[in-house]
Amino acid sequence: MTVTLREMRWWDIEPVLRLERELFPDDAWSKGMFWSELAHARGPGASRRYVVAVEPAADGPERLVGYAGLAAAGAGTGDVTGDVQTIAVAADHWGTGLGASLLTDLLQYATAFECTELLLEVRVDNTRAQKLYLRFGFEPIGFRRGYYQPGNVDALVMRLADPASGVPGPEAGPPDVPVAEVPVAESGTPDAQASDPYAPDAPATELPGTEQGPDTHG
């Protein structure tokens, strides 16, 4: 079936939560966290981009098979930092290119937000996501001890110095997933494998730990 990307809206929160709890049972976001993020995703001062991947069902409503989110901080300062808040893909769609399509969407919006860099945290045991991020140009810059709770799992911190450089060009071929067109507001803002992340060739600077918040899934 054809998968389409479109903007996440409030009515997507319940199916997103179901997939969230399936994929991240130990540290799933709450409904309130998603509501809070979407509150900043529209209007002239928008600083978030949340997208869902859906496929039509043969005998019912569409099925949500993935989602992703981006936050931008520092708008109007000339030094905007983007943060990949989350990327999630249903297990039966792993290996289909959907994760890459979701990340491409976020990179396009990071460029629209005029982000000068893009950061993310990813579990050190999530090598599937790390492979994806490395392929798009992200580099490991450190880690946060015990970042993911209650499992006390470390987070690998990765950085993309120029978000625009990570957006696949025409030579990369057509996108894996059709993207529903979403208008950009007049203000210019739109309505992660290191086999051993602690190896010398993957810098492992220990960064200050912060309370787990809405920037935790990779």
C-alpha positions in Angstrom: 0.0 0.0 0.0 1.1 3.6 -0.6 2.4 5.5 2.4 1.9 9.2 2.5 3.4 11.8 4.8 1.3 14.7 6.1 1.3 17.2 9.0 0.4 15.7 12.4 -2.8 17.1 13.8 -4.5 16.7 17.2 -6.7 13.8 16.0 -3.5 11.9 15.2 -2.4 11.9 18.9 -4.3 8.7 19.9 -2.9 6.5 17.1 0.5 8.1 17.6 0.4 7.2 21.3 -0.5 3.6 20.5 2.6 3.3 18.3 4.7 5.2 20.8 3.9 2.8 23.6 4.5 -0.2 21.3 7.9 1.0 20.2 9.1 2.8 23.4 7.4 1.0 26.3 9.9 2.1 28.9 9.9 5.9 28.1 6.9 6.6 26.0 5.7 10.2 25.7 2.5 11.2 27.3 -0.5 12.7 25.6 0.2 16.0 27.2 3.7 16.1 25.7 2.3 15.7 22.2 -0.3 18.3 22.8 2.3 20.7 24.0 4.5 20.1 20.9 1.6 20.6 18.5 0.7 23.8 20.1 3.9 25.3 18.7 3.6 23.7 15.2 1.3 26.3 13.5 1.1 30.0 13.0 3.6 32.8 12.3 5.7 31.9 15.4 5.7 28.1 14.7 8.8 26.4 16.0 7.8 22.7 15.5 7.3 20.3 12.7 5.4 17.1 13.4 4.6 14.7 10.5 2.8 11.3 10.4 3.1 8.5 7.8 -0.2 6.9 7.0 -1.4 4.2 4.6 -4.9 3.5 3.5 -6.7 0.5 5.0 -8.6 -1.9 2.8 -11.6 -1.9 5.0 -11.5 1.0 7.3 -9.7 4.3 8.2 -6.1 5.0 7.3 -3.4 3.3 9.4 -0.6 5.3 11.1 2.7 3.6 10.5 5.2 6.3 11.5 5.8 9.8 12.8 8.5 12.3 13.4 9.1 15.7 15.1 11.5 18.6 15.0 11.9 21.6 17.3 13.7 24.8 16.5 15.1 27.2 19.2 16.4 30.7 18.7 14.3 31.9 15.8 15.2 35.5 14.9 18.6 35.4 16.5 20.5 34.2 13.4 21.7 31.2 15.4 18.8 28.7 15.3 19.4 25.2 16.7 17.1 22.4 15.6 16.5 19.2 17.5 15.1 16.0 16.2 12.6 15.2 18.9 11.5 11.8 17.7 11.4 9.4 14.7 9.3 6.3 14.9 8.4 3.6 12.3 6.1 0.6 12.8 8.1 -2.6 12.9 6.4 -4.0 9.7 7.8 -1.0 7.8 11.4 -1.3 8.9 13.7 -1.4 6.0 11.3 0.2 3.6 12.9 3.6 3.5 10.2 5.2 5.6 12.6 6.4 8.3 14.7 8.1 5.7 11.6 9.8 4.3 10.6 11.1 7.7 14.1 12.4 8.4 14.2 14.1 5.0 11.0 15.9 5.8 12.4 17.2 9.1 15.6 18.3 7.3 13.6 20.3 4.8 11.8 22.0 7.6 15.0 22.6 9.5 16.2 24.5 6.4 13.0 26.5 6.3 13.4 27.3 10.0 17.0 28.5 9.0 18.6 26.1 11.5 22.4 26.4 11.6 22.8 23.0 13.2 20.7 20.0 14.1 21.1 17.9 17.2 19.5 14.7 18.4 19.8 12.1 21.1 19.5 8.4 20.4 19.8 5.3 22.6 23.2 3.8 22.4 21.6 0.4 21.8 19.5 1.7 18.9 22.0 0.9 16.1 19.3 0.9 13.4 18.5 4.6 14.0 22.3 5.4 14.3 22.9 4.0 10.9 20.2 6.2 9.4 21.5 9.3 11.1 25.1 8.6 10.0 23.9 8.1 6.4 22.4 11.6 6.5 25.7 13.2 7.7 25.1 13.3 11.5 28.2 12.8 13.6 28.5 11.6 17.2 29.7 14.3 19.5 29.2 12.8 22.9 26.9 11.0 25.2 24.6 11.5 28.2 24.8 8.9 31.0 21.5 7.4 32.1 19.5 9.7 29.9 16.7 7.3 29.2 14.7 6.4 32.3 13.6 4.3 33.9 15.9 1.9 32.0 19.0 4.1 32.8 20.2 3.8 29.2 22.8 6.2 27.9 22.1 8.5 25.0 24.5 9.1 22.0 24.4 12.7 21.0 24.7 13.5 17.3 25.0 16.7 15.3 24.5 17.7 11.7 26.4 21.0 11.1 24.5 22.1 8.0 20.9 20.7 7.9 20.6 21.7 4.2 23.5 19.4 3.4 21.6 16.4 4.7 18.6 16.9 2.3 19.0 14.4 -0.6 19.5 16.2 -3.9 17.8 15.2 -7.3 20.6 12.7 -7.9 19.4 10.7 -4.9 16.2 9.8 -6.9 12.6 10.2 -6.1 11.5 10.2 -2.4 10.5 6.9 -0.9 7.2 8.2 0.3 4.9 10.9 -1.2 4.8 14.0 0.9 1.5 15.9 1.3 2.2 19.6 0.6 2.2 21.7 3.7 2.4 25.5 3.4 5.2 27.5 4.9 4.2 30.5 7.0 5.1 34.0 5.8 7.7 34.3 8.6 9.7 31.6 6.8 8.9 28.9 9.4 6.8 25.9 8.4 2.9 25.9 9.8 20.7 7.7 14.4 25.5 3.0 13.0 28.4 3.4 15.1 29.1 -0.2 16.0 30.8 1.1 19.1 29.7 4.6 20.0 32.5 4.9 22.6 35.3 4.0 20.1 38.0 6.6 19.4 36.7 7.3 15.9 33.3 8.2 17.4 34.0 11.1 19.9 32.6 10.2 23.3 32.6 13.4 25.2 30.4 13.1 28.3 27.8 15.8 28.2 25.7 17.0 31.1 22.7 14.8 31.8 19.3 16.5 31.6 16.0 15.5 32.8 14.3 13.3 30.2 11.9 15.4 28.2 10.4 15.7 24.8 13.7 15.2 23.0 14.4 11.7 23.8 13.6 9.3 21.0 15.8 8.3 18.2 
